[in-house]
Amino acid sequence: MRMPLAGGSPQVIAKANWISNHQCARAPATVCIYSVIRENDITFSSFDPFLGQRLQVLHIKDDLAQLYNWSLSPDGTLLAIAKGKWGAEDVQVHLVSLKGAPDRWIRVEGWPGLASLDWAADSKSLWAATVGDKENALLRIDLQGTVHTVWRPKKVRVGWAIPSRDGKSLGLDVNSTSANVWMLDRP
């Protein structure tokens, strides 16, 4: 749904069972995407936030569709998709072009799986939290496939990382027994 900031009645934009995520690119881009999970598949559709018109972008058949995580690039040109496999031998990020370019795959070696995926503010890399029984890490993955380990927490787990619009701050979901705010400065 959407509602004008100035007030007014909410309006339905898209309606489906199990909308699992939705994201819109930053202006001046006008791309918005949402995903719908069913028993054996996940469907990605673009939609117009004002008119509600939608168009299917991608359909993936998979019995474990609920394990997929995705993020729309801030510039609205790429959809990054990863399946949150635990203990997978081949962890990959699927980059789907929304502008007609060929799809690409980025291998993420040395980690048992990815729990989350979010774009950096400049659309040139991704933030990803890994999965693991005893520990996890926060990774920055550039579009050439270079993986940088940014943080390996010892007694807490990082769930996701979302950058500020200017890319200078990073909001983190950290599971811990105490509430705290951390500030990480980008060099």
Backbone as a printed PyTorch tensor [residue, N CA C, xyz], in Angstrom:
tensor([[[  0.8420,  -1.1780,   0.0000],
         [  0.0000,   0.0000,   0.0000],
         [  0.8830,   1.2360,   0.0000]],

        [[  0.3060,   2.3340,  -0.3900],
         [  1.0050,   3.6070,  -0.2950],
         [  0.0620,   4.6220,   0.3130]],

        [[  0.6770,   5.6470,   0.9280],
         [ -0.1050,   6.7200,   1.5240],
         [  0.6800,   8.0090,   1.3510]],

        [[  0.0470,   9.0860,   0.9140],
         [  0.7480,  10.3520,   0.7490],
         [  1.3130,  10.8550,   2.0790]],

        [[  2.5200,  11.4220,   2.0420],
         [  3.1240,  11.9590,   3.2650],
         [  2.3020,  13.0990,   3.8490]],

        [[  1.6030,  13.8030,   2.9880],
         [  0.7750,  14.9140,   3.4500],
         [ -0.5210,  14.4380,   4.1010]],

        [[ -0.7550,  13.1340,   4.0710],
         [ -1.9730,  12.5840,   4.6540],
         [ -2.9200,  12.1000,   3.5720]],

        [[ -3.9920,  11.5220,   3.9960],
         [ -4.9680,  10.9890,   3.0550],
         [ -5.1520,   9.5080,   3.2660]],

        [[ -5.9760,   8.9340,   2.4470],
         [ -6.3090,   7.5160,   2.5730],
         [ -5.2310,   6.6370,   1.9600]],

        [[ -4.9390,   5.4910,   2.5880],
         [ -4.0080,   4.5420,   1.9690],
         [ -4.6220,   3.9540,   0.7070]],

        [[ -3.7620,   3.5950,  -0.2470],
         [ -4.2050,   3.0270,  -1.5080],
         [ -3.4590,   1.7220,  -1.7670]],

        [[ -4.1870,   0.7090,  -2.2260],
         [ -3.5850,  -0.5840,  -2.5550],
         [ -2.8020,  -0.4390,  -3.8530]],

        [[ -1.5440,  -0.8880,  -3.8360],
         [ -0.6750,  -0.8390,  -5.0220],
         [ -0.5540,  -2.2230,  -5.6500]],

        [[ -0.3310,  -3.2240,  -4.8160],
         [ -0.1980,  -4.5950,  -5.3020],
         [ -0.8160,  -5.5140,  -4.2640]],

        [[ -1.3820,  -6.6080,  -4.7390],
         [ -2.0290,  -7.5360,  -3.8270],
         [ -1.7200,  -8.9600,  -4.2770]],

        [[ -1.1970,  -9.7700,  -3.3550],
         [ -0.8970, -11.1720,  -3.6350],
         [ -0.6790, -11.8830,  -2.3100]],

        [[ -0.8450, -13.1790,  -2.3010],
         [ -0.5160, -13.9590,  -1.1130],
         [  0.9900, -14.1030,  -1.0210]],

        [[  1.5530, -13.8900,   0.1450],
         [  2.9590, -14.0930,   0.4530],
         [  3.9030, -13.1610,  -0.3040]],

        [[  3.6030, -11.8790,  -0.3270],
         [  4.5880, -10.9140,  -0.8150],
         [  5.7120, -10.9290,   0.2130]],

        [[  6.8940, -11.3570,  -0.2060],
         [  7.9840, -11.5790,   0.7400],
         [  8.9170, -10.3820,   0.8900]],

        [[  8.9470,  -9.5100,  -0.1120],
         [  9.8400,  -8.3450,  -0.0570],
         [  9.3820,  -7.3770,  -1.1350]],

        [[  9.6720,  -6.1130,  -0.9300],
         [  9.4610,  -5.1150,  -1.9760],
         [ 10.4960,  -4.0120,  -1.7950]],

        [[ 10.9760,  -3.4800,  -2.9110],
         [ 11.9680,  -2.4120,  -2.8760],
         [ 11.7780,  -1.5230,  -4.0910]],

        [[ 12.1080,  -0.2420,  -3.9140],
         [ 12.0910,   0.7050,  -5.0250],
         [ 13.4730,   1.3320,  -5.1590]],

        [[ 13.8650,   1.5840,  -6.4050],
         [ 15.1360,   2.2650,  -6.6720],
         [ 15.0040,   3.7250,  -6.2320]],

        [[ 16.1270,   4.3950,  -6.1570],
         [ 16.1360,   5.8110,  -5.7880],
         [ 15.9030,   6.6830,  -7.0080]],

        [[ 15.2550,   7.8050,  -6.7890],
         [ 15.0300,   8.7740,  -7.8720],
         [ 16.3790,   9.2020,  -8.4330]],

        [[ 16.5170,   9.3810,  -9.7070],
         [ 15.4500,   9.5260, -10.6900],
         [ 14.9300,   8.2100, -11.2490]],

        [[ 15.5120,   7.0640, -10.8610],
         [ 15.0030,   5.7720, -11.3280],
         [ 13.5900,   5.5750, -10.7840]],

        [[ 12.7770,   4.8410, -11.5160],
         [ 11.3830,   4.6390, -11.1140],
         [ 11.0270,   3.1670, -10.9640]],

        [[ 12.0110,   2.2950, -10.8970],
         [ 11.7830,   0.8520, -10.8290],
         [ 11.4330,   0.4370,  -9.4060]],

        [[ 10.3870,  -0.3440,  -9.2730],
         [ 10.0190,  -0.9850,  -8.0110],
         [  9.8040,  -2.4690,  -8.2960]],

        [[ 10.2050,  -3.3170,  -7.3510],
         [ 10.1090,  -4.7730,  -7.5060],
         [  9.4810,  -5.3490,  -6.2380]],

        [[  8.6560,  -6.3840,  -6.3940],
         [  8.2380,  -7.1780,  -5.2410],
         [  8.3260,  -8.6560,  -5.6160]],

        [[  8.4280,  -9.4910,  -4.5910],
         [  8.5140, -10.9360,  -4.8180],
         [  7.3510, -11.6270,  -4.1210]],

        [[  6.8950, -12.7060,  -4.7320],
         [  5.8230, -13.5280,  -4.1710],
         [  6.3400, -14.9570,  -4.0840]],

        [[  6.2550, -15.5150,  -2.8920],
         [  6.6830, -16.8980,  -2.6750],
         [  5.4480, -17.7870,  -2.6270]],

        [[  5.5130, -18.8640,  -3.3910],
         [  4.4880, -19.9010,  -3.3210],
         [  5.1840, -21.1860,  -2.8870]],

        [[  4.4840, -22.2630,  -2.8840],
         [  5.0310, -23.5180,  -2.3730],
         [  6.2990, -23.9560,  -3.0870]],

        [[  6.3430, -23.8340,  -4.4020],
         [  7.4720, -24.3520,  -5.1710],
         [  8.1250, -23.3160,  -6.0750]],

        [[  7.9080, -22.0330,  -5.8180],
         [  8.5260, -21.0320,  -6.6810],
         [  8.5240, -19.6550,  -6.0380]],

        [[  9.2960, -18.7750,  -6.6570],
         [  9.3210, -17.3630,  -6.2800],
         [  9.2530, -16.5650,  -7.5830]],

        [[  8.3920, -15.5490,  -7.5780],
         [  8.1890, -14.7220,  -8.7570],
         [  8.5440, -13.2830,  -8.4110]],

        [[  9.2820, -12.6270,  -9.2950],
         [  9.6640, -11.2280,  -9.1320],
         [  8.8900, -10.4100, -10.1570]],

        [[  8.2650,  -9.3400,  -9.7090],
         [  7.4920,  -8.4790, -10.6060],
         [  7.8690,  -7.0280, -10.3710]],

        [[  7.9410,  -6.2710, -11.4670],
         [  8.0950,  -4.8310, -11.3340],
         [  6.7000,  -4.2440, -11.2040]],

        [[  6.5960,  -3.0940, -10.5420],
         [  5.2870,  -2.4670, -10.4070],
         [  5.4380,  -0.9580, -10.3930]],

        [[  4.3980,  -0.3040, -10.8080],
         [  4.3370,   1.1510, -10.7900],
         [  3.6820,   1.5590,  -9.4660]],

        [[  4.3970,   2.2870,  -8.5850],
         [  3.8520,   2.6040,  -7.2740],
         [  2.6730,   3.5780,  -7.3170]],

        [[  2.4200,   4.1830,  -8.4610],
         [  1.3060,   5.1210,  -8.5670],
         [  0.1090,   4.5060,  -9.2820]],

        [[  0.3720,   3.6890, -10.2870],
         [ -0.7130,   3.1150, -11.0710],
         [ -1.0210,   1.6700, -10.6970]],

        [[ -0.0650,   1.0080, -10.0350],
         [ -0.2640,  -0.3670,  -9.6200],
         [ -0.0410,  -1.3860, -10.7270]],

        [[  0.3040,  -0.9490, -11.9210],
         [  0.5460,  -1.8890, -13.0140],
         [  1.7750,  -2.7300, -12.7050]],

        [[  1.7130,  -4.0210, -13.0620],
         [  2.8500,  -4.8930, -12.7680],
         [  3.2380,  -5.6990, -13.9950]],

        [[  4.5080,  -6.1430, -13.9900],
         [  5.0530,  -6.9390, -15.0750],
         [  6.0120,  -7.9560, -14.4690]],

        [[  5.8270,  -9.2480, -14.7680],
         [  6.7200, -10.2720, -14.2370],
         [  8.1130, -10.1070, -14.8230]],

        [[  9.1350, -10.0990, -13.9550],
         [ 10.5260,  -9.9220, -14.3490],
         [ 11.2660, -11.2560, -14.3690]],

        [[ 10.9870, -12.1100, -13.3760],
         [ 11.7280, -13.3610, -13.2300],
         [ 10.8860, -14.3570, -12.4550]],

        [[ 11.0150, -15.6300, -12.8110],
         [ 10.3250, -16.7080, -12.1120],
         [ 11.3350, -17.8160, -11.8520]],

        [[ 11.4480, -18.2460, -10.5950],
         [ 12.3770, -19.3130, -10.2210],
         [ 11.5790, -20.4490,  -9.5930]],

        [[ 11.6960, -21.6430, -10.1650],
         [ 11.0640, -22.8190,  -9.5690],
         [ 12.0570, -23.4440,  -8.5980]],

        [[ 11.6130, -23.6320,  -7.3510],
         [ 12.4770, -24.2050,  -6.3280],
         [ 11.6010, -24.6250,  -5.1480]],

        [[ 11.7970, -25.8370,  -4.6510],
         [ 11.0230, -26.3090,  -3.5030],
         [ 11.3500, -25.5490,  -2.2310]],

        [[ 12.4870, -24.8490,  -2.2100],
         [ 12.8930, -24.0590,  -1.0420],
         [ 12.9030, -22.5710,  -1.3750]],

        [[ 11.8600, -22.1110,  -2.0330],
         [ 11.7870, -20.7130,  -2.4730],
         [ 11.8710, -19.7300,  -1.3080]],

        [[ 11.4480, -20.1320,  -0.1230],
         [ 11.4800, -19.2330,   1.0360],
         [ 12.9010, -18.9070,   1.4930]],

        [[ 13.9120, -19.6030,   0.9720],
         [ 15.2970, -19.3390,   1.3570],
         [ 15.9620, -18.2370,   0.5310]],

        [[ 15.2700, -17.7130,  -0.4730],
         [ 15.8750, -16.6930,  -1.3290],
         [ 15.8240, -15.3210,  -0.6650]],

        [[ 16.8970, -14.5720,  -0.8530],
         [ 16.9660, -13.1860,  -0.4290],
         [ 17.3920, -12.3800,  -1.6460]],

        [[ 16.9350, -11.1520,  -1.7360],
         [ 17.2650, -10.3550,  -2.9030],
         [ 17.2760,  -8.8840,  -2.5520]],

        [[ 17.8670,  -8.1130,  -3.4670],
         [ 17.9280,  -6.6700,  -3.2860],
         [ 17.9830,  -5.9980,  -4.6550]],

        [[ 17.2780,  -4.8820,  -4.7780],
         [ 17.2630,  -4.0740,  -5.9880],
         [ 18.3360,  -3.0040,  -5.8600]],

        [[ 19.1790,  -2.8530,  -6.8880],
         [ 20.2390,  -1.8380,  -6.8250],
         [ 19.6140,  -0.4480,  -6.7210]],

        [[ 20.2730,   0.4640,  -5.9960],
         [ 19.7340,   1.8200,  -5.8420],
         [ 19.4680,   2.5220,  -7.1640]],

        [[ 20.2600,   2.2010,  -8.2080],
         [ 20.0470,   2.8420,  -9.5050],
         [ 18.9760,   2.1270, -10.3390]],

        [[ 18.4240,   1.0310,  -9.8320],
         [ 17.3300,   0.3300, -10.4870],
         [ 17.7120,  -0.5050, -11.6900]],

        [[ 18.9940,  -0.8030, -11.8750],
         [ 19.4170,  -1.5500, -13.0620],
         [ 19.6270,  -3.0390, -12.8200]],

        [[ 19.8790,  -3.4470, -11.5730],
         [ 20.2000,  -4.8490, -11.2820],
         [ 19.4120,  -5.3780, -10.0910]],

        [[ 19.0690,  -6.6390, -10.1880],
         [ 18.4580,  -7.3720,  -9.0990],
         [ 19.4840,  -8.4100,  -8.6650]],

        [[ 19.8860,  -8.3870,  -7.3970],
         [ 20.8270,  -9.3730,  -6.8620],
         [ 20.0270, -10.3950,  -6.0660]],

        [[ 20.2540, -11.6780,  -6.3600],
         [ 19.4890, -12.7490,  -5.7290],
         [ 20.4630, -13.7980,  -5.2080]],

        [[ 20.2330, -14.2470,  -3.9770],
         [ 21.0490, -15.3280,  -3.4100],
         [ 20.1330, -16.2710,  -2.6550]],

        [[ 20.4450, -17.5400,  -2.7380],
         [ 19.7070, -18.5420,  -1.9740],
         [ 20.4800, -18.8090,  -0.7000]],

        [[ 19.8280, -18.6700,   0.4280],
         [ 20.4760, -18.8280,   1.7250],
         [ 20.7400, -20.2720,   2.0700]],

        [[ 21.6670, -20.8940,   1.3760],
         [ 22.0000, -22.2980,   1.6210],
         [ 22.9550, -22.4040,   2.8070]],

        [[ 22.7180, -23.3840,   3.6330],
         [ 23.6390, -23.6680,   4.7140],
         [ 24.4790, -24.8570,   4.2890]],

        [[ 25.7920, -24.6990,   4.3330],
         [ 26.6890, -25.7910,   3.9760],
         [ 26.7570, -26.0380,   2.4800]],

        [[ 26.3690, -25.0690,   1.6960],
         [ 26.3960, -25.2540,   0.2400],
         [ 27.8270, -25.2400,  -0.2650]],

        [[ 28.0790, -26.0510,  -1.2570],
         [ 29.4100, -26.0820,  -1.8510],
         [ 29.6130, -24.9250,  -2.8100]],

        [[ 28.5370, -24.4380,  -3.3860],
         [ 28.6430, -23.4270,  -4.4170],
         [ 27.7060, -22.2590,  -4.1030]],

        [[ 28.1590, -21.3150,  -3.2970],
         [ 27.3620, -20.1460,  -2.9460],
         [ 27.5600, -19.1010,  -4.0300]],

        [[ 26.4440, -18.6200,  -4.5800],
         [ 26.5190, -17.6600,  -5.6720],
         [ 25.4840, -16.5600,  -5.5040]],

        [[ 25.8010, -15.4100,  -6.0760],
         [ 24.8600, -14.3040,  -6.1880],
         [ 24.5170, -14.1830,  -7.6650]],

        [[ 23.2390, -14.1910,  -7.9490],
         [ 22.7480, -14.0750,  -9.3300],
         [ 22.4050, -12.6080,  -9.5760]],

        [[ 23.0580, -11.9870, -10.5440],
         [ 22.7820, -10.6010, -10.9180],
         [ 21.9180, -10.6020, -12.1750]],

        [[ 20.6950, -10.1210, -12.0310],
         [ 19.7350, -10.0840, -13.1270],
         [ 19.6160,  -8.6370, -13.5920]],

        [[ 19.9300,  -8.4010, -14.8550],
         [ 19.8190,  -7.0550, -15.4130],
         [ 18.3600,  -6.7340, -15.7000]],

        [[ 17.9400,  -5.5530, -15.3020],
         [ 16.5980,  -5.0780, -15.6210],
         [ 16.6140,  -4.1940, -16.8570]],

        [[ 17.7950,  -4.0990, -17.4970],
         [ 17.9690,  -3.2840, -18.7020],
         [ 18.2900,  -4.1250, -19.9310]],

        [[ 18.1510,  -5.4560, -19.8330],
         [ 18.3630,  -6.3150, -20.9900],
         [ 19.7590,  -6.8720, -21.1590]],

        [[ 20.7000,  -6.5330, -20.2960],
         [ 22.0550,  -7.0960, -20.3800],
         [ 22.0130,  -8.5600, -19.9160]],

        [[ 23.0130,  -9.3510, -20.2720],
         [ 23.0330, -10.7560, -19.8320],
         [ 23.1440, -10.8770, -18.3060]],

        [[ 22.5420, -11.9320, -17.7740],
         [ 22.6780, -12.2240, -16.3460],
         [ 24.1240, -12.5820, -16.0320]],

        [[ 24.5200, -12.3430, -14.7870],
         [ 25.8570, -12.7280, -14.3320],
         [ 25.7310, -13.4580, -13.0100]],

        [[ 26.7670, -14.2290, -12.6860],
         [ 26.8290, -14.9480, -11.4180],
         [ 28.1340, -14.5870, -10.7260]],

        [[ 28.0630, -14.3390,  -9.4340],
         [ 29.2580, -14.0740,  -8.6220],
         [ 29.3880, -15.2120,  -7.6180]],

        [[ 30.5220, -15.9050,  -7.6640],
         [ 30.7980, -16.9830,  -6.7090],
         [ 31.3180, -16.3780,  -5.4020]],

        [[ 30.8100, -16.8960,  -4.2910],
         [ 31.2450, -16.4570,  -2.9660],
         [ 31.8680, -17.6660,  -2.2940]],

        [[ 33.1820, -17.7910,  -2.4550],
         [ 33.8880, -18.9780,  -1.9710],
         [ 34.3300, -18.8150,  -0.5200]],

        [[ 34.3770, -19.9380,   0.1790],
         [ 34.8910, -19.9590,   1.5410],
         [ 33.8520, -19.7070,   2.6190]],

        [[ 32.5730, -19.6130,   2.2380],
         [ 31.5140, -19.3760,   3.2160],
         [ 30.4020, -20.3980,   3.0180]],

        [[ 29.7430, -20.8140,   4.1100],
         [ 28.7240, -21.8610,   3.9960],
         [ 27.3980, -21.3990,   3.4000]],

        [[ 27.1830, -20.1100,   3.2560],
         [ 25.9410, -19.5920,   2.6860],
         [ 25.7570, -18.1330,   3.0350]],

        [[ 24.7590, -17.5120,   2.4130],
         [ 24.4640, -16.1040,   2.6600],
         [ 23.0830, -15.9800,   3.2890]],

        [[ 23.0030, -15.2210,   4.3690],
         [ 21.7300, -15.0250,   5.0610],
         [ 21.0000, -13.7880,   4.5610]],

        [[ 21.7460, -12.7930,   4.0790],
         [ 21.1190, -11.5590,   3.6120],
         [ 21.9520, -10.9410,   2.5050]],

        [[ 21.3300, -10.0000,   1.7980],
         [ 21.9640,  -9.3640,   0.6560],
         [ 21.3900,  -7.9570,   0.5170]],

        [[ 22.2430,  -6.9470,   0.5300],
         [ 21.8170,  -5.5590,   0.3640],
         [ 22.8640,  -4.8090,  -0.4480]],

        [[ 22.4090,  -3.9080,  -1.3180],
         [ 23.3180,  -3.1400,  -2.1590],
         [ 24.0120,  -2.0360,  -1.3820]],

        [[ 25.2420,  -1.7370,  -1.7700],
         [ 25.9340,  -0.5460,  -1.2860],
         [ 25.2550,   0.6620,  -1.9190]],

        [[ 25.4240,   1.8300,  -1.3290],
         [ 24.7480,   3.0400,  -1.7880],
         [ 25.0790,   3.4100,  -3.2290]],

        [[ 26.2870,   3.0550,  -3.6990],
         [ 26.7120,   3.4370,  -5.0520],
         [ 26.3920,   2.3860,  -6.1280]],

        [[ 25.7050,   1.3220,  -5.7760],
         [ 25.3380,   0.2320,  -6.6970],
         [ 26.5440,  -0.5060,  -7.2670]],

        [[ 27.7190,  -0.3900,  -6.6310],
         [ 28.9270,  -1.0240,  -7.1550],
         [ 29.3730,  -2.2450,  -6.3570]],

        [[ 28.6920,  -2.5260,  -5.2530],
         [ 29.0160,  -3.6980,  -4.4500],
         [ 27.8030,  -4.0720,  -3.6050]],

        [[ 27.9260,  -5.2310,  -2.9490],
         [ 26.8490,  -5.7490,  -2.1100],
         [ 27.3460,  -5.9860,  -0.6950]],

        [[ 26.4700,  -5.8220,   0.2710],
         [ 26.7190,  -6.2160,   1.6480],
         [ 26.0020,  -7.5400,   1.8530]],

        [[ 26.6710,  -8.5110,   2.4510],
         [ 26.0580,  -9.8180,   2.6900],
         [ 26.4860, -10.3400,   4.0530]],

        [[ 25.5360, -10.9000,   4.7810],
         [ 25.8420, -11.5890,   6.0320],
         [ 25.8870, -13.0770,   5.7190]],

        [[ 26.8750, -13.7550,   6.2590],
         [ 27.0080, -15.1890,   6.0220],
         [ 26.2210, -15.9710,   7.0670]],

        [[ 26.0210, -17.2510,   6.7900],
         [ 25.3880, -18.1430,   7.7560],
         [ 26.4700, -18.9980,   8.3830]],

        [[ 26.1440, -19.5980,   9.4820],
         [ 27.0870, -20.4870,  10.1440],
         [ 26.5670, -20.8450,  11.5150]],

        [[ 26.8650, -22.0530,  11.9760],
         [ 26.3930, -22.4960,  13.2820],
         [ 27.1110, -21.8050,  14.4310]],

        [[ 28.4110, -21.5690,  14.2830],
         [ 29.1950, -21.0260,  15.3840],
         [ 29.5750, -19.5700,  15.2040]],

        [[ 29.6830, -19.1170,  13.9680],
         [ 30.0410, -17.7310,  13.7130],
         [ 29.5530, -17.3170,  12.3340]],

        [[ 29.4780, -16.0140,  12.1450],
         [ 29.1750, -15.5130,  10.8170],
         [ 29.9910, -14.2620,  10.5780]],

        [[ 29.8190, -13.6760,   9.3970],
         [ 30.6170, -12.5140,   9.0370],
         [ 29.7990, -11.5790,   8.1620]],

        [[ 30.2370, -10.3400,   8.1200],
         [ 29.6880,  -9.3540,   7.2070],
         [ 30.6780,  -9.2070,   6.0630]],

        [[ 30.1950,  -9.3960,   4.8330],
         [ 31.0390,  -9.3340,   3.6480],
         [ 30.6450,  -8.1480,   2.7790]],

        [[ 31.6340,  -7.6130,   2.0650],
         [ 31.3740,  -6.6770,   0.9710],
         [ 31.8470,  -7.3770,  -0.2910]],

        [[ 30.9420,  -7.5150,  -1.2480],
         [ 31.2260,  -8.2500,  -2.4770],
         [ 31.1280,  -7.2780,  -3.6400]],

        [[ 32.2450,  -7.0600,  -4.3560],
         [ 32.1690,  -6.1460,  -5.4970],
         [ 31.6370,  -6.8900,  -6.7180]],

        [[ 31.2870,  -6.1580,  -7.7510],
         [ 30.6420,  -6.7570,  -8.9180],
         [ 31.5930,  -7.5670,  -9.7880]],

        [[ 32.9040,  -7.5380,  -9.4890],
         [ 33.8730,  -8.3870, -10.1720],
         [ 34.0500,  -9.7110,  -9.4320]],

        [[ 33.4070,  -9.8520,  -8.2670],
         [ 33.4600, -11.0950,  -7.5210],
         [ 34.4800, -11.1220,  -6.3990]],

        [[ 35.1290, -10.0060,  -6.1200],
         [ 36.0740,  -9.9620,  -5.0060],
         [ 35.2870,  -9.8340,  -3.7020]],

        [[ 35.5950, -10.7250,  -2.7550],
         [ 34.8840, -10.7660,  -1.4820],
         [ 35.8050, -10.2270,  -0.3910]],

        [[ 35.3350,  -9.2250,   0.3340],
         [ 36.0880,  -8.6340,   1.4420],
         [ 35.3510,  -8.9260,   2.7430]],

        [[ 36.0360,  -9.5460,   3.7030],
         [ 35.4460,  -9.7620,   5.0200],
         [ 35.6040,  -8.4590,   5.7940]],

        [[ 34.4950,  -7.8490,   6.1700],
         [ 34.5070,  -6.5570,   6.8490],
         [ 34.4610,  -6.7270,   8.3630]],

        [[ 33.6880,  -7.7250,   8.8270],
         [ 33.5210,  -7.8950,  10.2660],
         [ 33.1870,  -9.3390,  10.5760]],

        [[ 33.8900,  -9.8960,  11.5620],
         [ 33.6060, -11.2390,  12.0680],
         [ 33.3210, -11.1330,  13.5500]],

        [[ 32.0580, -10.9200,  13.9210],
         [ 31.7450, -10.7520,  15.3370],
         [ 32.0020, -12.0390,  16.1200]],

        [[ 32.4030, -11.8820,  17.3620],
         [ 32.7630, -13.0500,  18.1760],
         [ 31.5750, -13.6000,  18.9760]],

        [[ 30.7880, -12.7180,  19.6120],
         [ 29.7270, -13.2100,  20.4900],
         [ 28.3390, -12.7790,  20.0460]],

        [[ 28.2410, -12.1840,  18.8860],
         [ 26.9590, -11.7730,  18.3390],
         [ 26.8730, -12.2330,  16.8910]],

        [[ 25.6900, -12.1160,  16.3010],
         [ 25.5070, -12.4860,  14.8940],
         [ 24.9930, -11.2700,  14.1430]],

        [[ 25.5830, -11.0030,  13.0040],
         [ 25.1060,  -9.9240,  12.1570],
         [ 24.0880, -10.5190,  11.1820]],

        [[ 22.9290,  -9.8490,  11.0710],
         [ 21.8620, -10.3600,  10.2210],
         [ 21.8100,  -9.7020,   8.8540]],

        [[ 21.9840,  -8.3760,   8.8190],
         [ 21.9890,  -7.6400,   7.5530],
         [ 22.6650,  -6.2980,   7.7500]],

        [[ 22.9520,  -5.6310,   6.6240],
         [ 23.5960,  -4.3100,   6.6550],
         [ 22.9730,  -3.4550,   5.5530]],

        [[ 22.4430,  -2.2970,   5.9330],
         [ 21.8310,  -1.3940,   4.9640],
         [ 22.5360,  -0.0420,   5.0620]],

        [[ 23.0910,   0.4350,   3.9340],
         [ 23.8420,   1.7000,   3.9700],
         [ 22.9260,   2.9160,   3.9390]],

        [[ 23.4520,   4.0260,   4.4590],
         [ 22.7720,   5.3040,   4.2960],
         [ 22.8690,   5.7060,   2.8300]],

        [[ 22.0610,   6.6540,   2.4080],
         [ 22.0620,   7.0700,   0.9970],
         [ 23.4240,   7.5780,   0.5360]],

        [[ 24.1680,   8.2340,   1.4430],
         [ 25.4760,   8.7550,   1.0560],
         [ 26.5890,   7.7150,   1.1920]],

        [[ 26.2830,   6.5360,   1.7130],
         [ 27.2590,   5.4630,   1.8280],
         [ 28.2400,   5.6200,   2.9690]],

        [[ 28.0530,   6.6140,   3.8290],
         [ 29.0040,   6.8540,   4.9210],
         [ 28.6410,   6.1310,   6.2070]],

        [[ 27.4110,   5.6660,   6.3300],
         [ 26.9770,   4.9380,   7.5230],
         [ 26.3400,   3.6320,   7.1090]],

        [[ 26.3370,   2.6930,   8.0290],
         [ 25.8040,   1.3750,   7.7500],
         [ 24.9300,   0.9520,   8.9280]],

        [[ 23.6470,   0.6980,   8.6540],
         [ 22.7570,   0.1870,   9.6900],
         [ 22.8750,  -1.3270,   9.7280]],

        [[ 23.1120,  -1.8750,  10.9170],
         [ 23.3170,  -3.3130,  11.0670],
         [ 22.2360,  -3.9310,  11.9370]],

        [[ 21.7950,  -5.1300,  11.5780],
         [ 20.9580,  -5.9380,  12.4400],
         [ 21.9040,  -6.9060,  13.1340]],

        [[ 22.0250,  -6.7640,  14.4500],
         [ 22.9380,  -7.6050,  15.2170],
         [ 22.1490,  -8.2770,  16.3320]],

        [[ 22.1760,  -9.6020,  16.3650],
         [ 21.5120, -10.3460,  17.4300],
         [ 22.4460, -10.4410,  18.6170]],

        [[ 21.9980,  -9.8760,  19.7300],
         [ 22.8070,  -9.9310,  20.9430],
         [ 21.8740,  -9.8920,  22.1420]],

        [[ 22.4360, -10.0730,  23.3180],
         [ 21.6250, -10.0350,  24.5320],
         [ 21.5360,  -8.6300,  25.1060]],

        [[ 22.2290,  -7.6780,  24.5060],
         [ 22.1380,  -6.2900,  24.9580],
         [ 21.8180,  -5.3990,  23.7670]],

        [[ 21.1590,  -4.3010,  24.0240],
         [ 20.8410,  -3.3430,  22.9620],
         [ 21.9360,  -2.2950,  22.9240]],

        [[ 22.4100,  -1.9710,  21.7230],
         [ 23.4980,  -1.0260,  21.5970],
         [ 23.4860,  -0.4480,  20.1880]],

        [[ 24.1170,   0.6760,  20.0270],
         [ 24.2720,   1.2840,  18.7130],
         [ 25.7610,   1.3590,  18.4290]],

        [[ 26.1670,   0.9290,  17.2430],
         [ 27.5650,   0.9620,  16.8440],
         [ 27.6890,   1.8850,  15.6550]],

        [[ 28.7910,   2.5830,  15.5580],
         [ 29.0510,   3.4480,  14.4070],
         [ 30.3410,   2.9820,  13.7550]],

        [[ 30.2490,   2.5850,  12.4900],
         [ 31.4180,   2.1820,  11.7250],
         [ 31.6490,   3.2330,  10.6600]],

        [[ 32.7990,   3.8620,  10.6460],
         [ 33.1190,   4.8610,   9.6440],
         [ 33.8010,   4.2080,   8.4520]],

        [[ 33.4230,   4.6370,   7.2740],
         [ 34.0370,   4.1380,   6.0500],
         [ 35.2780,   4.9810,   5.7690]],

        [[ 36.4100,   4.3240,   5.4930],
         [ 37.6370,   5.0900,   5.2400],
         [ 37.5610,   5.8640,   3.9490]]])
